[in-house]
Amino acid sequence: MTVKSQCHPGTTWRLATMVAAIYARARLSLQRRRALAELDALSDHHLQDIGIDRPRIPELVKREFAWNGLLDSGWPRSRRPRQR
């Protein structure tokens, strides 16, 4: 017995793209939290050696992720042309 899907053919593609984007954002969030925790675990002496002030850690981590193009990238656009 064959079951036909009643949804639009592009729906599956968009759903897969959205799930992938959600997964990527969750992974990115985890990486940011790990980086923050790692830097926060360092002593003030070690932070001074690498030139970081403790209050600036969140700002520096955010800037580093943004510099590498990992932050605030938004939802990926579908590669399929929009049908009218």
Backbone as CSV, one residue per row, in Angstrom:
resi,resn,N_x,N_y,N_z,CA_x,CA_y,CA_z,C_x,C_y,C_z
1,MET,0.836,-1.163,0.000,0.000,0.000,0.000,0.893,1.242,0.000
2,THR,0.604,2.161,-0.878,1.372,3.378,-0.999,0.591,4.546,-0.418
3,VAL,1.265,5.315,0.406,0.635,6.482,1.003,1.261,7.726,0.384
4,LYS,0.440,8.589,-0.174,0.937,9.820,-0.779,0.853,10.957,0.231
5,SER,1.873,11.787,0.199,1.893,12.946,1.082,1.035,14.053,0.485
6,GLN,0.300,14.743,1.335,-0.566,15.815,0.875,0.108,17.184,1.000
7,CYS,1.350,17.235,1.471,2.004,18.524,1.669,2.729,18.958,0.397
8,HIS,3.029,20.217,0.338,3.729,20.815,-0.788,5.144,20.240,-0.848
9,PRO,5.690,19.989,-2.053,7.033,19.390,-2.159,8.135,20.205,-1.479
10,GLY,7.996,21.520,-1.459,9.026,22.352,-0.836,8.951,22.374,0.673
11,THR,7.848,21.892,1.244,7.664,21.927,2.691,8.705,21.077,3.401
12,THR,8.986,19.907,2.887,9.978,19.019,3.502,11.348,19.673,3.490
13,TRP,11.690,20.302,2.383,12.980,20.980,2.263,13.107,22.103,3.292
14,ARG,12.059,22.913,3.413,12.105,24.024,4.373,12.151,23.525,5.801
15,LEU,11.413,22.461,6.088,11.420,21.900,7.435,12.810,21.390,7.792
16,ALA,13.449,20.696,6.858,14.803,20.189,7.110,15.780,21.337,7.313
17,THR,15.623,22.415,6.556,16.495,23.578,6.692,16.298,24.236,8.051
18,MET,15.050,24.353,8.486,14.773,24.969,9.783,15.314,24.111,10.929
19,VAL,15.155,22.806,10.836,15.680,21.914,11.883,17.198,22.022,11.942
20,ALA,17.851,22.066,10.791,19.308,22.201,10.752,19.749,23.525,11.358
21,ALA,19.007,24.599,11.091,19.350,25.914,11.643,19.170,25.933,13.160
22,ILE,18.114,25.307,13.645,17.886,25.236,15.093,19.001,24.448,15.760
23,TYR,19.396,23.340,15.151,20.481,22.524,15.691,21.789,23.329,15.711
24,ALA,22.069,24.065,14.629,23.304,24.851,14.556,23.313,25.940,15.623
25,ARG,22.173,26.594,15.839,22.092,27.642,16.867,22.271,27.061,18.268
26,ALA,21.706,25.880,18.509,21.864,25.241,19.821,23.331,24.878,20.050
27,ARG,23.979,24.355,19.024,25.393,24.002,19.129,26.249,25.246,19.366
28,LEU,25.932,26.321,18.673,26.651,27.577,18.842,26.478,28.117,20.257
29,SER,25.270,28.045,20.774,25.003,28.512,22.133,25.818,27.709,23.142
30,LEU,25.884,26.417,22.938,26.679,25.569,23.831,28.159,25.926,23.749
31,GLN,28.666,26.190,22.552,30.068,26.582,22.391,30.354,27.907,23.094
32,ARG,29.426,28.854,22.979,29.614,30.145,23.654,29.638,29.970,25.165
33,ARG,28.710,29.148,25.690,28.685,28.927,27.143,29.967,28.256,27.621
34,ARG,30.473,27.321,26.830,31.727,26.654,27.209,32.899,27.636,27.207
35,ALA,32.947,28.509,26.199,34.025,29.492,26.125,33.955,30.448,27.318
36,LEU,32.735,30.890,27.646,32.566,31.768,28.814,33.007,31.071,30.097
37,ALA,32.614,29.819,30.264,32.967,29.073,31.478,34.475,28.844,31.563
38,GLU,35.093,28.551,30.410,36.536,28.321,30.386,37.305,29.577,30.796
39,LEU,36.920,30.708,30.225,37.606,31.956,30.566,37.309,32.379,31.999
40,ASP,36.101,32.153,32.446,35.735,32.524,33.808,36.467,31.666,34.842
41,ALA,36.846,30.466,34.456,37.553,29.565,35.375,39.020,29.954,35.561
42,LEU,39.537,30.775,34.649,40.931,31.189,34.767,41.099,32.170,35.927
43,SER,42.278,32.153,36.494,42.566,33.092,37.590,42.776,34.491,37.016
44,ASP,42.695,35.485,37.886,42.916,36.861,37.445,44.322,37.039,36.873
45,HIS,45.284,36.311,37.435,46.664,36.395,36.955,46.755,35.878,35.513
46,HIS,46.120,34.748,35.245,46.145,34.195,33.884,45.419,35.121,32.898
47,LEU,44.301,35.672,33.322,43.579,36.599,32.453,44.420,37.839,32.158
48,GLN,45.124,38.313,33.156,45.987,39.478,32.967,47.111,39.149,31.984
49,ASP,47.628,37.918,32.060,48.694,37.504,31.142,48.241,37.539,29.687
50,ILE,46.987,37.190,29.431,46.501,37.186,28.042,45.790,38.490,27.681
51,GLY,45.748,39.425,28.616,45.227,40.763,28.334,43.720,40.894,28.369
52,ILE,43.062,40.152,29.256,41.607,40.208,29.374,41.234,40.631,30.786
53,ASP,40.309,41.567,30.892,39.744,41.936,32.187,38.495,41.076,32.411
54,ARG,38.297,40.604,33.616,37.171,39.718,33.923,35.805,40.293,33.519
55,PRO,35.520,41.581,33.767,34.197,42.102,33.380,33.964,42.127,31.861
56,ARG,35.026,42.074,31.077,34.890,42.143,29.621,34.776,40.780,28.956
57,ILE,34.807,39.692,29.720,34.780,38.351,29.135,33.555,38.136,28.240
58,PRO,32.322,38.412,28.689,31.166,38.177,27.800,31.232,38.975,26.499
59,GLU,31.673,40.222,26.590,31.781,41.069,25.401,32.815,40.501,24.421
60,LEU,33.951,40.042,24.948,35.003,39.509,24.088,34.592,38.202,23.421
61,VAL,33.892,37.344,24.156,33.435,36.080,23.567,32.419,36.362,22.462
62,LYS,31.496,37.270,22.723,30.498,37.619,21.708,31.168,38.207,20.466
63,ARG,32.130,39.091,20.681,32.832,39.704,19.552,33.617,38.659,18.751
64,GLU,34.243,37.716,19.441,35.016,36.680,18.754,34.107,35.792,17.900
65,PHE,32.948,35.433,18.436,32.014,34.620,17.669,31.476,35.411,16.477
66,ALA,31.217,36.702,16.669,30.729,37.534,15.570,31.814,37.709,14.508
67,TRP,33.050,37.852,14.940,34.169,38.030,14.008,34.317,36.808,13.108
68,ASN,34.097,35.647,13.667,34.218,34.403,12.894,32.962,34.092,12.091
69,GLY,31.991,34.998,12.115,30.786,34.810,11.323,29.834,33.786,11.894
70,LEU,29.940,33.513,13.183,29.122,32.477,13.790,27.913,33.026,14.527
71,LEU,27.878,34.322,14.733,26.826,34.897,15.557,25.903,35.761,14.709
72,ASP,24.630,35.742,15.043,23.630,36.579,14.385,23.600,36.389,12.879
73,SER,23.664,35.138,12.451,23.632,34.877,11.017,22.215,34.812,10.478
74,GLY,21.228,34.695,11.355,19.835,34.647,10.915,19.468,33.292,10.347
75,TRP,18.248,33.183,9.875,17.806,31.930,9.274,18.409,31.789,7.896
76,PRO,18.868,30.599,7.553,19.395,30.413,6.205,18.269,30.476,5.177
77,ARG,18.552,31.068,4.043,17.554,31.152,2.993,17.536,29.872,2.191
78,SER,16.378,29.534,1.727,16.236,28.349,0.902,16.931,28.571,-0.436
79,ARG,17.543,27.523,-0.957,18.217,27.632,-2.247,17.252,27.450,-3.405
80,ARG,16.071,27.008,-3.098,15.074,26.813,-4.145,14.381,28.134,-4.476
81,PRO,14.137,28.382,-5.744,13.433,29.618,-6.105,11.981,29.579,-5.602
82,ARG,11.499,30.716,-5.235,10.129,30.817,-4.742,9.137,30.642,-5.896
83,GLN,8.152,29.782,-5.690,7.147,29.547,-6.723,5.978,30.475,-6.508
84,ARG,5.437,30.991,-7.590,4.293,31.903,-7.488,3.084,31.286,-8.092
